[in-house]
């Protein structure tokens, strides 16, 4: 693979090689005619069942098919049907949620689907009919700009995309979604913080194709602004959304950034993957190799695990928001103490989450140099009094230049012991909903024996990916 430098123009590759990869990628991304017909049949069946379940319900306006199934932009091997139940704005939120759960689940049972309750902005029913995922979602039948819930925009999103689609663009969108999924940046949920399906559709529409999107994306920098409404300049958008690496206005709600979920890491991974694909096309960008079981020995003595069990049943983004807040707080506290945290990651498995921290050394040196205040400040005497006869003082206090210094023996040195103490004393963030799980967390060094135990507990793929360290498109 030849060198790719930031700031270069669009990167090119051999046309024949590229088309061969794209043809193979289409077979991964684009459903067959049979698969298309089968999903349409399932969608019609689900739609009829849900319509029947809500027939005569006060406040029910209509039932519609939305999302990628309605637009014909779903990718092969991921068939999904989204049915939206529209209510008049006068229906209370609590009643809407109650009706969607009760009648939506009954509709799915009537057609032989299993189901479970899921949470986003409000509860919805997720069902499974064969290999098809079915979502029954409640929304309000509102006018644009008068949204009562975030999902009220979805029917307008569907209409907008449909009005601009043709068969070529459907295929281009599917390629883009498969590419995003393959490189690990697809999904707006907090756990991923990547590109939503709707955002991917808008980007392909904006650049009129998959390769055109990659060619433009290969030169993006943080703060990239794309106005789909013809309303704002790039400078105005950056002022409106100052901390967003990517800004894409919603054509049905111009004051909303469709790309607000995209983290700087996922944005950067997309830019790099775009450049590498254009430089050296490969099917691995669409169908990545699983991480190999690498040699963990170089990392032994550097990995600390935190296992949170019995986590509460919360909306996924709420749960992950609290888990990630805890992770970032632990990282900051470790760094403040003097540890070098190289990276960390988290993975869920049922009602538990495993956190992994890669730390240069799990144990601090026995002695610590503490820097005190300048001697003329009022608290200089307090510093001297605190450390002069303390049993942990090894040398000092002394004056060097204007400041006081003291050499101390550390009472605790291991990352594990310190983290347990910080949790107990509230010196790291302990979000309330996951507080019981954090306070009872198992914190341990990852040895070869513990690694085997974790693999047997369902974390094998996560551990392999963490030890490997590379994003999918670099394996």
Secondary structure, DSSP 4 states (H G I P E B T S, - for coil): -----TT-------HHHHHHHHHHHHHHHSPPHHHHHHHHHHHHHHHHHHHHHTTT-TTEEEEEEEHHHHHT-PPTT--EEEEEEEE-TTS-HHHHHHHHHHHHHHHHHHTT-EEEEEESSSEEEEEEETTEEEEEEEEE---TT--SSGGGGHHHHHHHHHTT--HHHHHHHHHHHHHHHHHT-B--STTT--B-HHHHHHHHHHHTSHHHHHHHHTT--TTEEE-SSS---HHHHHHHTTT-SEEEEETTEEEEETTTT--HHHHHHHHHHHHHHHHS--GGGTSPPPPP----GGGTTTEEEEEE-S-----HHHHHHHHHHHHHHHHHHHHHHT--EEEEEEEEETTEEEEEEEES-SB--SEEEEEEEETTSTTHHHHHHHHTT-TTEEEEEEEETTEEEEEEE-S--BHHHHHHHHHHHT-S---GGGHHHHHT-EEEE--HHHHHHHIIIIIHHHHHHHHH---GGG-
